[in-house]
Amino acid sequence: MLPLAMIELWSFVIILIIFVVIPIVFIRGLIKLSSRERLKRESALEKLKREQTPERATVACPYCAETIMAEAQKCKHCGEWLAEKPTE
Ligand SMILES: [Zn+2]
């Protein structure tokens, strides 16, 4: 027969798992997802720049799809920043 204290201990452990382990797994998943999104965005930008010829090349803004200069740091149409620092 199981003593009452033992049952309480087990329910405490189960509650602990629900309130500690699950949030940790959830938060770690969120962090992983957001960093992956950022990486994807950065690599897409690099690819865009590489594909264009250096002189007066234009690209489509990844945010609003308007044509802008490949060297542009900021989109003139939607105002989104395309790069944090100038390359080279
Ligand atoms: Zn734009």
PDB file of the backbone (N, CA, C, O) and the ligand in Angstrom, with CONECT records:
HET     ZN  A 101       1
ATOM      1  N   MET A   1       0.838  -1.211   0.000  1.00  0.00           N
ATOM      2  CA  MET A   1       0.000   0.000   0.000  1.00  0.00           C
ATOM      3  C   MET A   1       0.867   1.253   0.000  1.00  0.00           C
ATOM      4  O   MET A   1       1.908   1.311   0.654  1.00  0.00           O
ATOM      5  N   LEU A   2       0.421   2.234  -0.734  1.00  0.00           N
ATOM      6  CA  LEU A   2       1.203   3.448  -0.919  1.00  0.00           C
ATOM      7  C   LEU A   2       0.812   4.506   0.119  1.00  0.00           C
ATOM      8  O   LEU A   2      -0.360   4.873   0.208  1.00  0.00           O
ATOM      9  N   PRO A   3       1.754   4.987   0.887  1.00  0.00           N
ATOM     10  CA  PRO A   3       1.400   6.019   1.870  1.00  0.00           C
ATOM     11  C   PRO A   3       1.013   7.336   1.189  1.00  0.00           C
ATOM     12  O   PRO A   3       1.460   7.635   0.082  1.00  0.00           O
ATOM     13  N   LEU A   4       0.197   8.089   1.855  1.00  0.00           N
ATOM     14  CA  LEU A   4      -0.343   9.337   1.300  1.00  0.00           C
ATOM     15  C   LEU A   4       0.779  10.333   0.975  1.00  0.00           C
ATOM     16  O   LEU A   4       0.699  11.059  -0.015  1.00  0.00           O
ATOM     17  N   ALA A   5       1.821  10.362   1.812  1.00  0.00           N
ATOM     18  CA  ALA A   5       2.938  11.284   1.609  1.00  0.00           C
ATOM     19  C   ALA A   5       3.655  10.994   0.295  1.00  0.00           C
ATOM     20  O   ALA A   5       4.124  11.904  -0.388  1.00  0.00           O
ATOM     21  N   MET A   6       3.730   9.729  -0.041  1.00  0.00           N
ATOM     22  CA  MET A   6       4.385   9.295  -1.275  1.00  0.00           C
ATOM     23  C   MET A   6       3.611   9.812  -2.482  1.00  0.00           C
ATOM     24  O   MET A   6       4.198  10.292  -3.451  1.00  0.00           O
ATOM     25  N   ILE A   7       2.296   9.709  -2.412  1.00  0.00           N
ATOM     26  CA  ILE A   7       1.435  10.181  -3.507  1.00  0.00           C
ATOM     27  C   ILE A   7       1.608  11.685  -3.679  1.00  0.00           C
ATOM     28  O   ILE A   7       1.702  12.180  -4.802  1.00  0.00           O
ATOM     29  N   GLU A   8       1.648  12.398  -2.584  1.00  0.00           N
ATOM     30  CA  GLU A   8       1.828  13.853  -2.644  1.00  0.00           C
ATOM     31  C   GLU A   8       3.178  14.212  -3.255  1.00  0.00           C
ATOM     32  O   GLU A   8       3.290  15.166  -4.025  1.00  0.00           O
ATOM     33  N   LEU A   9       4.190  13.443  -2.905  1.00  0.00           N
ATOM     34  CA  LEU A   9       5.528  13.671  -3.458  1.00  0.00           C
ATOM     35  C   LEU A   9       5.517  13.500  -4.962  1.00  0.00           C
ATOM     36  O   LEU A   9       6.089  14.309  -5.693  1.00  0.00           O
ATOM     37  N   TRP A  10       4.865  12.446  -5.421  1.00  0.00           N
ATOM     38  CA  TRP A  10       4.808  12.170  -6.852  1.00  0.00           C
ATOM     39  C   TRP A  10       4.024  13.229  -7.601  1.00  0.00           C
ATOM     40  O   TRP A  10       4.416  13.639  -8.693  1.00  0.00           O
ATOM     41  N   SER A  11       2.929  13.671  -7.025  1.00  0.00           N
ATOM     42  CA  SER A  11       2.155  14.710  -7.714  1.00  0.00           C
ATOM     43  C   SER A  11       2.951  16.009  -7.745  1.00  0.00           C
ATOM     44  O   SER A  11       2.829  16.796  -8.683  1.00  0.00           O
ATOM     45  N   PHE A  12       3.764  16.227  -6.720  1.00  0.00           N
ATOM     46  CA  PHE A  12       4.638  17.411  -6.697  1.00  0.00           C
ATOM     47  C   PHE A  12       5.667  17.329  -7.829  1.00  0.00           C
ATOM     48  O   PHE A  12       5.929  18.315  -8.518  1.00  0.00           O
ATOM     49  N   VAL A  13       6.238  16.148  -8.004  1.00  0.00           N
ATOM     50  CA  VAL A  13       7.236  15.943  -9.070  1.00  0.00           C
ATOM     51  C   VAL A  13       6.595  16.159 -10.433  1.00  0.00           C
ATOM     52  O   VAL A  13       7.182  16.796 -11.308  1.00  0.00           O
ATOM     53  N   ILE A  14       5.405  15.636 -10.610  1.00  0.00           N
ATOM     54  CA  ILE A  14       4.707  15.774 -11.900  1.00  0.00           C
ATOM     55  C   ILE A  14       4.402  17.248 -12.181  1.00  0.00           C
ATOM     56  O   ILE A  14       4.587  17.716 -13.304  1.00  0.00           O
ATOM     57  N   ILE A  15       3.942  17.968 -11.179  1.00  0.00           N
ATOM     58  CA  ILE A  15       3.654  19.405 -11.339  1.00  0.00           C
ATOM     59  C   ILE A  15       4.932  20.157 -11.680  1.00  0.00           C
ATOM     60  O   ILE A  15       4.938  21.058 -12.519  1.00  0.00           O
ATOM     61  N   LEU A  16       6.012  19.769 -11.014  1.00  0.00           N
ATOM     62  CA  LEU A  16       7.319  20.398 -11.270  1.00  0.00           C
ATOM     63  C   LEU A  16       7.719  20.210 -12.732  1.00  0.00           C
ATOM     64  O   LEU A  16       8.192  21.146 -13.377  1.00  0.00           O
ATOM     65  N   ILE A  17       7.531  19.013 -13.243  1.00  0.00           N
ATOM     66  CA  ILE A  17       7.876  18.717 -14.642  1.00  0.00           C
ATOM     67  C   ILE A  17       7.025  19.577 -15.577  1.00  0.00           C
ATOM     68  O   ILE A  17       7.533  20.150 -16.541  1.00  0.00           O
ATOM     69  N   ILE A  18       5.740  19.660 -15.286  1.00  0.00           N
ATOM     70  CA  ILE A  18       4.829  20.421 -16.149  1.00  0.00           C
ATOM     71  C   ILE A  18       5.205  21.902 -16.168  1.00  0.00           C
ATOM     72  O   ILE A  18       5.188  22.535 -17.224  1.00  0.00           O
ATOM     73  N   PHE A  19       5.542  22.452 -15.009  1.00  0.00           N
ATOM     74  CA  PHE A  19       5.787  23.892 -14.929  1.00  0.00           C
ATOM     75  C   PHE A  19       7.238  24.303 -15.175  1.00  0.00           C
ATOM     76  O   PHE A  19       7.521  25.486 -15.364  1.00  0.00           O
ATOM     77  N   VAL A  20       8.145  23.353 -15.174  1.00  0.00           N
ATOM     78  CA  VAL A  20       9.561  23.700 -15.374  1.00  0.00           C
ATOM     79  C   VAL A  20      10.098  23.140 -16.684  1.00  0.00           C
ATOM     80  O   VAL A  20      10.676  23.873 -17.486  1.00  0.00           O
ATOM     81  N   VAL A  21       9.909  21.859 -16.899  1.00  0.00           N
ATOM     82  CA  VAL A  21      10.507  21.220 -18.082  1.00  0.00           C
ATOM     83  C   VAL A  21       9.830  21.692 -19.365  1.00  0.00           C
ATOM     84  O   VAL A  21      10.514  22.034 -20.330  1.00  0.00           O
ATOM     85  N   ILE A  22       8.517  21.715 -19.392  1.00  0.00           N
ATOM     86  CA  ILE A  22       7.789  22.109 -20.603  1.00  0.00           C
ATOM     87  C   ILE A  22       8.095  23.552 -21.010  1.00  0.00           C
ATOM     88  O   ILE A  22       8.387  23.787 -22.183  1.00  0.00           O
ATOM     89  N   PRO A  23       8.041  24.533 -20.098  1.00  0.00           N
ATOM     90  CA  PRO A  23       8.418  25.894 -20.508  1.00  0.00           C
ATOM     91  C   PRO A  23       9.844  25.998 -21.025  1.00  0.00           C
ATOM     92  O   PRO A  23      10.097  26.752 -21.964  1.00  0.00           O
ATOM     93  N   ILE A  24      10.775  25.267 -20.443  1.00  0.00           N
ATOM     94  CA  ILE A  24      12.171  25.314 -20.899  1.00  0.00           C
ATOM     95  C   ILE A  24      12.274  24.797 -22.330  1.00  0.00           C
ATOM     96  O   ILE A  24      12.934  25.405 -23.173  1.00  0.00           O
ATOM     97  N   VAL A  25      11.627  23.686 -22.594  1.00  0.00           N
ATOM     98  CA  VAL A  25      11.642  23.109 -23.948  1.00  0.00           C
ATOM     99  C   VAL A  25      10.999  24.092 -24.930  1.00  0.00           C
ATOM    100  O   VAL A  25      11.495  24.285 -26.040  1.00  0.00           O
ATOM    101  N   PHE A  26       9.914  24.698 -24.519  1.00  0.00           N
ATOM    102  CA  PHE A  26       9.190  25.644 -25.366  1.00  0.00           C
ATOM    103  C   PHE A  26      10.040  26.871 -25.685  1.00  0.00           C
ATOM    104  O   PHE A  26      10.106  27.300 -26.837  1.00  0.00           O
ATOM    105  N   ILE A  27      10.685  27.431 -24.677  1.00  0.00           N
ATOM    106  CA  ILE A  27      11.518  28.619 -24.856  1.00  0.00           C
ATOM    107  C   ILE A  27      12.722  28.292 -25.740  1.00  0.00           C
ATOM    108  O   ILE A  27      13.091  29.076 -26.614  1.00  0.00           O
ATOM    109  N   ARG A  28      13.323  27.138 -25.506  1.00  0.00           N
ATOM    110  CA  ARG A  28      14.466  26.742 -26.345  1.00  0.00           C
ATOM    111  C   ARG A  28      14.057  26.597 -27.800  1.00  0.00           C
ATOM    112  O   ARG A  28      14.808  26.968 -28.702  1.00  0.00           O
ATOM    113  N   GLY A  29      12.881  26.063 -28.025  1.00  0.00           N
ATOM    114  CA  GLY A  29      12.352  25.928 -29.382  1.00  0.00           C
ATOM    115  C   GLY A  29      12.154  27.281 -30.030  1.00  0.00           C
ATOM    116  O   GLY A  29      12.454  27.457 -31.211  1.00  0.00           O
ATOM    117  N   LEU A  30      11.652  28.239 -29.270  1.00  0.00           N
ATOM    118  CA  LEU A  30      11.426  29.599 -29.778  1.00  0.00           C
ATOM    119  C   LEU A  30      12.744  30.254 -30.167  1.00  0.00           C
ATOM    120  O   LEU A  30      12.842  30.870 -31.228  1.00  0.00           O
ATOM    121  N   ILE A  31      13.757  30.124 -29.317  1.00  0.00           N
ATOM    122  CA  ILE A  31      15.064  30.729 -29.574  1.00  0.00           C
ATOM    123  C   ILE A  31      15.665  30.133 -30.844  1.00  0.00           C
ATOM    124  O   ILE A  31      16.195  30.864 -31.681  1.00  0.00           O
ATOM    125  N   LYS A  32      15.587  28.833 -30.989  1.00  0.00           N
ATOM    126  CA  LYS A  32      16.107  28.134 -32.160  1.00  0.00           C
ATOM    127  C   LYS A  32      15.424  28.644 -33.421  1.00  0.00           C
ATOM    128  O   LYS A  32      16.076  28.906 -34.432  1.00  0.00           O
ATOM    129  N   LEU A  33      14.121  28.781 -33.352  1.00  0.00           N
ATOM    130  CA  LEU A  33      13.325  29.209 -34.492  1.00  0.00           C
ATOM    131  C   LEU A  33      13.689  30.620 -34.920  1.00  0.00           C
ATOM    132  O   LEU A  33      13.857  30.883 -36.111  1.00  0.00           O
ATOM    133  N   SER A  34      13.814  31.530 -33.959  1.00  0.00           N
ATOM    134  CA  SER A  34      14.086  32.925 -34.301  1.00  0.00           C
ATOM    135  C   SER A  34      15.489  33.084 -34.876  1.00  0.00           C
ATOM    136  O   SER A  34      15.691  33.886 -35.789  1.00  0.00           O
ATOM    137  N   SER A  35      16.463  32.335 -34.359  1.00  0.00           N
ATOM    138  CA  SER A  35      17.823  32.439 -34.890  1.00  0.00           C
ATOM    139  C   SER A  35      17.891  31.855 -36.287  1.00  0.00           C
ATOM    140  O   SER A  35      18.643  32.341 -37.132  1.00  0.00           O
ATOM    141  N   ARG A  36      17.118  30.826 -36.530  1.00  0.00           N
ATOM    142  CA  ARG A  36      17.093  30.217 -37.855  1.00  0.00           C
ATOM    143  C   ARG A  36      16.476  31.188 -38.861  1.00  0.00           C
ATOM    144  O   ARG A  36      16.944  31.298 -39.995  1.00  0.00           O
ATOM    145  N   GLU A  37      15.430  31.885 -38.442  1.00  0.00           N
ATOM    146  CA  GLU A  37      14.779  32.872 -39.306  1.00  0.00           C
ATOM    147  C   GLU A  37      15.753  33.975 -39.689  1.00  0.00           C
ATOM    148  O   GLU A  37      15.798  34.396 -40.845  1.00  0.00           O
ATOM    149  N   ARG A  38      16.526  34.440 -38.728  1.00  0.00           N
ATOM    150  CA  ARG A  38      17.482  35.516 -38.957  1.00  0.00           C
ATOM    151  C   ARG A  38      18.564  35.060 -39.933  1.00  0.00           C
ATOM    152  O   ARG A  38      18.962  35.800 -40.833  1.00  0.00           O
ATOM    153  N   LEU A  39      19.029  33.835 -39.738  1.00  0.00           N
ATOM    154  CA  LEU A  39      20.061  33.271 -40.607  1.00  0.00           C
ATOM    155  C   LEU A  39      19.561  33.179 -42.034  1.00  0.00           C
ATOM    156  O   LEU A  39      20.283  33.499 -42.978  1.00  0.00           O
ATOM    157  N   LYS A  40      18.336  32.746 -42.183  1.00  0.00           N
ATOM    158  CA  LYS A  40      17.722  32.596 -43.495  1.00  0.00           C
ATOM    159  C   LYS A  40      17.644  33.959 -44.184  1.00  0.00           C
ATOM    160  O   LYS A  40      17.949  34.081 -45.370  1.00  0.00           O
ATOM    161  N   ARG A  41      17.241  34.962 -43.443  1.00  0.00           N
ATOM    162  CA  ARG A  41      17.099  36.315 -43.962  1.00  0.00           C
ATOM    163  C   ARG A  41      18.458  36.854 -44.404  1.00  0.00           C
ATOM    164  O   ARG A  41      18.568  37.459 -45.471  1.00  0.00           O
ATOM    165  N   GLU A  42      19.492  36.639 -43.591  1.00  0.00           N
ATOM    166  CA  GLU A  42      20.828  37.131 -43.908  1.00  0.00           C
ATOM    167  C   GLU A  42      21.402  36.431 -45.131  1.00  0.00           C
ATOM    168  O   GLU A  42      22.005  37.078 -45.987  1.00  0.00           O
ATOM    169  N   SER A  43      21.222  35.127 -45.222  1.00  0.00           N
ATOM    170  CA  SER A  43      21.774  34.394 -46.361  1.00  0.00           C
ATOM    171  C   SER A  43      21.044  34.770 -47.645  1.00  0.00           C
ATOM    172  O   SER A  43      21.651  34.799 -48.716  1.00  0.00           O
ATOM    173  N   ALA A  44      19.770  35.053 -47.551  1.00  0.00           N
ATOM    174  CA  ALA A  44      18.997  35.478 -48.722  1.00  0.00           C
ATOM    175  C   ALA A  44      19.513  36.821 -49.229  1.00  0.00           C
ATOM    176  O   ALA A  44      19.592  37.043 -50.437  1.00  0.00           O
ATOM    177  N   LEU A  45      19.859  37.700 -48.321  1.00  0.00           N
ATOM    178  CA  LEU A  45      20.402  39.011 -48.676  1.00  0.00           C
ATOM    179  C   LEU A  45      21.762  38.868 -49.350  1.00  0.00           C
ATOM    180  O   LEU A  45      22.039  39.525 -50.353  1.00  0.00           O
ATOM    181  N   GLU A  46      22.604  38.009 -48.793  1.00  0.00           N
ATOM    182  CA  GLU A  46      23.938  37.776 -49.358  1.00  0.00           C
ATOM    183  C   GLU A  46      23.816  37.233 -50.778  1.00  0.00           C
ATOM    184  O   GLU A  46      24.548  37.647 -51.677  1.00  0.00           O
ATOM    185  N   LYS A  47      22.920  36.338 -50.962  1.00  0.00           N
ATOM    186  CA  LYS A  47      22.693  35.719 -52.265  1.00  0.00           C
ATOM    187  C   LYS A  47      22.234  36.775 -53.262  1.00  0.00           C
ATOM    188  O   LYS A  47      22.712  36.815 -54.396  1.00  0.00           O
ATOM    189  N   LEU A  48      21.334  37.604 -52.853  1.00  0.00           N
ATOM    190  CA  LEU A  48      20.831  38.688 -53.688  1.00  0.00           C
ATOM    191  C   LEU A  48      21.967  39.574 -54.159  1.00  0.00           C
ATOM    192  O   LEU A  48      22.037  39.935 -55.334  1.00  0.00           O
ATOM    193  N   LYS A  49      22.852  39.921 -53.247  1.00  0.00           N
ATOM    194  CA  LYS A  49      23.974  40.796 -53.568  1.00  0.00           C
ATOM    195  C   LYS A  49      24.950  40.116 -54.518  1.00  0.00           C
ATOM    196  O   LYS A  49      25.445  40.741 -55.456  1.00  0.00           O
ATOM    197  N   ARG A  50      25.227  38.841 -54.279  1.00  0.00           N
ATOM    198  CA  ARG A  50      26.200  38.107 -55.072  1.00  0.00           C
ATOM    199  C   ARG A  50      25.726  37.902 -56.502  1.00  0.00           C
ATOM    200  O   ARG A  50      26.523  37.946 -57.439  1.00  0.00           O
ATOM    201  N   GLU A  51      24.453  37.683 -56.664  1.00  0.00           N
ATOM    202  CA  GLU A  51      23.912  37.399 -57.992  1.00  0.00           C
ATOM    203  C   GLU A  51      23.952  38.599 -58.921  1.00  0.00           C
ATOM    204  O   GLU A  51      23.937  38.437 -60.141  1.00  0.00           O
ATOM    205  N   GLN A  52      24.001  39.789 -58.367  1.00  0.00           N
ATOM    206  CA  GLN A  52      23.949  40.989 -59.186  1.00  0.00           C
ATOM    207  C   GLN A  52      25.331  41.401 -59.667  1.00  0.00           C
ATOM    208  O   GLN A  52      26.331  41.199 -58.978  1.00  0.00           O
ATOM    209  N   THR A  53      25.371  41.988 -60.872  1.00  0.00           N
ATOM    210  CA  THR A  53      26.615  42.548 -61.394  1.00  0.00           C
ATOM    211  C   THR A  53      26.910  43.819 -60.604  1.00  0.00           C
ATOM    212  O   THR A  53      25.987  44.506 -60.167  1.00  0.00           O
ATOM    213  N   PRO A  54      28.204  44.138 -60.417  1.00  0.00           N
ATOM    214  CA  PRO A  54      28.552  45.243 -59.530  1.00  0.00           C
ATOM    215  C   PRO A  54      28.071  46.629 -59.974  1.00  0.00           C
ATOM    216  O   PRO A  54      27.799  47.479 -59.126  1.00  0.00           O
ATOM    217  N   GLU A  55      27.960  46.877 -61.293  1.00  0.00           N
ATOM    218  CA  GLU A  55      27.654  48.250 -61.711  1.00  0.00           C
ATOM    219  C   GLU A  55      26.166  48.541 -61.875  1.00  0.00           C
ATOM    220  O   GLU A  55      25.489  47.938 -62.707  1.00  0.00           O
ATOM    221  N   ARG A  56      25.684  49.451 -61.088  1.00  0.00           N
ATOM    222  CA  ARG A  56      24.314  49.954 -61.136  1.00  0.00           C
ATOM    223  C   ARG A  56      23.281  48.835 -61.221  1.00  0.00           C
ATOM    224  O   ARG A  56      22.261  48.959 -61.899  1.00  0.00           O
ATOM    225  N   ALA A  57      23.561  47.768 -60.536  1.00  0.00           N
ATOM    226  CA  ALA A  57      22.631  46.638 -60.545  1.00  0.00           C
ATOM    227  C   ALA A  57      21.433  46.941 -59.651  1.00  0.00           C
ATOM    228  O   ALA A  57      21.527  47.673 -58.666  1.00  0.00           O
ATOM    229  N   THR A  58      20.351  46.372 -60.019  1.00  0.00           N
ATOM    230  CA  THR A  58      19.152  46.561 -59.200  1.00  0.00           C
ATOM    231  C   THR A  58      18.670  45.206 -58.674  1.00  0.00           C
ATOM    232  O   THR A  58      18.902  44.156 -59.274  1.00  0.00           O
ATOM    233  N   VAL A  59      18.019  45.274 -57.578  1.00  0.00           N
ATOM    234  CA  VAL A  59      17.431  44.069 -56.985  1.00  0.00           C
ATOM    235  C   VAL A  59      16.007  44.401 -56.560  1.00  0.00           C
ATOM    236  O   VAL A  59      15.631  45.565 -56.422  1.00  0.00           O
ATOM    237  N   ALA A  60      15.246  43.364 -56.360  1.00  0.00           N
ATOM    238  CA  ALA A  60      13.905  43.564 -55.828  1.00  0.00           C
ATOM    239  C   ALA A  60      14.010  43.569 -54.307  1.00  0.00           C
ATOM    240  O   ALA A  60      14.629  42.690 -53.706  1.00  0.00           O
ATOM    241  N   CYS A  61      13.396  44.574 -53.703  1.00  0.00           N
ATOM    242  CA  CYS A  61      13.403  44.649 -52.242  1.00  0.00           C
ATOM    243  C   CYS A  61      12.724  43.396 -51.670  1.00  0.00           C
ATOM    244  O   CYS A  61      11.610  43.056 -52.069  1.00  0.00           O
ATOM    245  N   PRO A  62      13.399  42.715 -50.737  1.00  0.00           N
ATOM    246  CA  PRO A  62      12.792  41.509 -50.163  1.00  0.00           C
ATOM    247  C   PRO A  62      11.551  41.792 -49.310  1.00  0.00           C
ATOM    248  O   PRO A  62      10.810  40.877 -48.951  1.00  0.00           O
ATOM    249  N   TYR A  63      11.340  43.065 -48.996  1.00  0.00           N
ATOM    250  CA  TYR A  63      10.205  43.426 -48.135  1.00  0.00           C
ATOM    251  C   TYR A  63       8.998  43.897 -48.932  1.00  0.00           C
ATOM    252  O   TYR A  63       7.867  43.504 -48.645  1.00  0.00           O
ATOM    253  N   CYS A  64       9.239  44.749 -49.943  1.00  0.00           N
ATOM    254  CA  CYS A  64       8.102  45.309 -50.671  1.00  0.00           C
ATOM    255  C   CYS A  64       8.133  44.970 -52.148  1.00  0.00           C
ATOM    256  O   CYS A  64       7.197  45.301 -52.876  1.00  0.00           O
ATOM    257  N   ALA A  65       9.221  44.297 -52.618  1.00  0.00           N
ATOM    258  CA  ALA A  65       9.373  43.848 -54.005  1.00  0.00           C
ATOM    259  C   ALA A  65       9.572  44.990 -55.002  1.00  0.00           C
ATOM    260  O   ALA A  65       9.525  44.763 -56.211  1.00  0.00           O
ATOM    261  N   GLU A  66       9.792  46.200 -54.519  1.00  0.00           N
ATOM    262  CA  GLU A  66      10.085  47.309 -55.419  1.00  0.00           C
ATOM    263  C   GLU A  66      11.546  47.202 -55.878  1.00  0.00           C
ATOM    264  O   GLU A  66      12.388  46.676 -55.150  1.00  0.00           O
ATOM    265  N   THR A  67      11.841  47.696 -57.074  1.00  0.00           N
ATOM    266  CA  THR A  67      13.210  47.647 -57.587  1.00  0.00           C
ATOM    267  C   THR A  67      14.050  48.736 -56.925  1.00  0.00           C
ATOM    268  O   THR A  67      13.685  49.911 -56.919  1.00  0.00           O
ATOM    269  N   ILE A  68      15.163  48.321 -56.382  1.00  0.00           N
ATOM    270  CA  ILE A  68      16.074  49.253 -55.720  1.00  0.00           C
ATOM    271  C   ILE A  68      17.493  48.936 -56.151  1.00  0.00           C
ATOM    272  O   ILE A  68      17.743  47.874 -56.722  1.00  0.00           O
ATOM    273  N   MET A  69      18.431  49.843 -55.887  1.00  0.00           N
ATOM    274  CA  MET A  69      19.826  49.600 -56.221  1.00  0.00           C
ATOM    275  C   MET A  69      20.381  48.471 -55.348  1.00  0.00           C
ATOM    276  O   MET A  69      20.043  48.342 -54.171  1.00  0.00           O
ATOM    277  N   ALA A  70      21.250  47.655 -55.973  1.00  0.00           N
ATOM    278  CA  ALA A  70      21.826  46.520 -55.251  1.00  0.00           C
ATOM    279  C   ALA A  70      22.680  46.978 -54.066  1.00  0.00           C
ATOM    280  O   ALA A  70      22.798  46.276 -53.061  1.00  0.00           O
ATOM    281  N   GLU A  71      23.278  48.178 -54.203  1.00  0.00           N
ATOM    282  CA  GLU A  71      24.135  48.696 -53.132  1.00  0.00           C
ATOM    283  C   GLU A  71      23.339  49.370 -52.019  1.00  0.00           C
ATOM    284  O   GLU A  71      23.892  49.768 -50.994  1.00  0.00           O
ATOM    285  N   ALA A  72      22.050  49.488 -52.235  1.00  0.00           N
ATOM    286  CA  ALA A  72      21.217  50.205 -51.261  1.00  0.00           C
ATOM    287  C   ALA A  72      21.280  49.556 -49.881  1.00  0.00           C
ATOM    288  O   ALA A  72      21.217  48.335 -49.738  1.00  0.00           O
ATOM    289  N   GLN A  73      21.404  50.403 -48.888  1.00  0.00           N
ATOM    290  CA  GLN A  73      21.406  49.930 -47.510  1.00  0.00           C
ATOM    291  C   GLN A  73      19.987  49.941 -46.947  1.00  0.00           C
ATOM    292  O   GLN A  73      19.630  49.188 -46.042  1.00  0.00           O
ATOM    293  N   LYS A  74      19.205  50.835 -47.535  1.00  0.00           N
ATOM    294  CA  LYS A  74      17.849  51.014 -47.037  1.00  0.00           C
ATOM    295  C   LYS A  74      16.911  51.155 -48.227  1.00  0.00           C
ATOM    296  O   LYS A  74      17.232  51.848 -49.193  1.00  0.00           O
ATOM    297  N   CYS A  75      15.780  50.518 -48.165  1.00  0.00           N
ATOM    298  CA  CYS A  75      14.830  50.594 -49.267  1.00  0.00           C
ATOM    299  C   CYS A  75      14.165  51.958 -49.275  1.00  0.00           C
ATOM    300  O   CYS A  75      13.664  52.429 -48.254  1.00  0.00           O
ATOM    301  N   LYS A  76      14.168  52.597 -50.469  1.00  0.00           N
ATOM    302  CA  LYS A  76      13.573  53.933 -50.569  1.00  0.00           C
ATOM    303  C   LYS A  76      12.049  53.883 -50.636  1.00  0.00           C
ATOM    304  O   LYS A  76      11.376  54.896 -50.447  1.00  0.00           O
ATOM    305  N   HIS A  77      11.529  52.723 -50.901  1.00  0.00           N
ATOM    306  CA  HIS A  77      10.077  52.580 -51.034  1.00  0.00           C
ATOM    307  C   HIS A  77       9.393  52.284 -49.705  1.00  0.00           C
ATOM    308  O   HIS A  77       8.406  52.921 -49.336  1.00  0.00           O
ATOM    309  N   CYS A  78       9.940  51.310 -49.005  1.00  0.00           N
ATOM    310  CA  CYS A  78       9.277  50.916 -47.764  1.00  0.00           C
ATOM    311  C   CYS A  78      10.072  51.311 -46.521  1.00  0.00           C
ATOM    312  O   CYS A  78       9.577  51.215 -45.398  1.00  0.00           O
ATOM    313  N   GLY A  79      11.339  51.765 -46.741  1.00  0.00           N
ATOM    314  CA  GLY A  79      12.132  52.242 -45.605  1.00  0.00           C
ATOM    315  C   GLY A  79      12.768  51.150 -44.772  1.00  0.00           C
ATOM    316  O   GLY A  79      13.305  51.420 -43.697  1.00  0.00           O
ATOM    317  N   GLU A  80      12.714  49.911 -45.259  1.00  0.00           N
ATOM    318  CA  GLU A  80      13.326  48.813 -44.507  1.00  0.00           C
ATOM    319  C   GLU A  80      14.834  48.841 -44.686  1.00  0.00           C
ATOM    320  O   GLU A  80      15.332  49.132 -45.773  1.00  0.00           O
ATOM    321  N   TRP A  81      15.552  48.541 -43.624  1.00  0.00           N
ATOM    322  CA  TRP A  81      17.008  48.445 -43.712  1.00  0.00           C
ATOM    323  C   TRP A  81      17.369  47.077 -44.280  1.00  0.00           C
ATOM    324  O   TRP A  81      16.892  46.049 -43.800  1.00  0.00           O
ATOM    325  N   LEU A  82      18.220  47.076 -45.311  1.00  0.00           N
ATOM    326  CA  LEU A  82      18.615  45.829 -45.963  1.00  0.00           C
ATOM    327  C   LEU A  82      19.938  45.317 -45.406  1.00  0.00           C
ATOM    328  O   LEU A  82      20.208  44.117 -45.460  1.00  0.00           O
ATOM    329  N   ALA A  83      20.756  46.203 -44.876  1.00  0.00           N
ATOM    330  CA  ALA A  83      22.037  45.806 -44.315  1.00  0.00           C
ATOM    331  C   ALA A  83      22.345  46.718 -43.149  1.00  0.00           C
ATOM    332  O   ALA A  83      21.907  47.867 -43.096  1.00  0.00           O
ATOM    333  N   GLU A  84      23.117  46.174 -42.206  1.00  0.00           N
ATOM    334  CA  GLU A  84      23.483  46.978 -41.045  1.00  0.00           C
ATOM    335  C   GLU A  84      24.718  47.800 -41.329  1.00  0.00           C
ATOM    336  O   GLU A  84      24.838  48.941 -40.883  1.00  0.00           O
ATOM    337  N   LYS A  85      25.660  47.193 -42.096  1.00  0.00           N
ATOM    338  CA  LYS A  85      26.919  47.879 -42.391  1.00  0.00           C
ATOM    339  C   LYS A  85      27.231  47.747 -43.876  1.00  0.00           C
ATOM    340  O   LYS A  85      26.897  46.727 -44.479  1.00  0.00           O
ATOM    341  N   PRO A  86      27.855  48.735 -44.473  1.00  0.00           N
ATOM    342  CA  PRO A  86      28.241  48.599 -45.879  1.00  0.00           C
ATOM    343  C   PRO A  86      29.310  47.532 -46.063  1.00  0.00           C
ATOM    344  O   PRO A  86      30.230  47.426 -45.253  1.00  0.00           O
ATOM    345  N   THR A  87      29.192  46.745 -47.120  1.00  0.00           N
ATOM    346  CA  THR A  87      30.182  45.696 -47.374  1.00  0.00           C
ATOM    347  C   THR A  87      31.364  46.298 -48.127  1.00  0.00           C
ATOM    348  O   THR A  87      31.187  47.210 -48.935  1.00  0.00           O
ATOM    349  N   GLU A  88      32.544  45.801 -47.870  1.00  0.00           N
ATOM    350  CA  GLU A  88      33.830  46.231 -48.435  1.00  0.00           C
ATOM    351  C   GLU A  88      34.237  47.614 -47.963  1.00  0.00           C
ATOM    352  O   GLU A  88      35.294  48.113 -48.350  1.00  0.00           O
TER     353      GLU A  88
HETATM  354 ZN    ZN A 101      11.146  47.926 -49.747  1.00  0.00          ZN2+
END
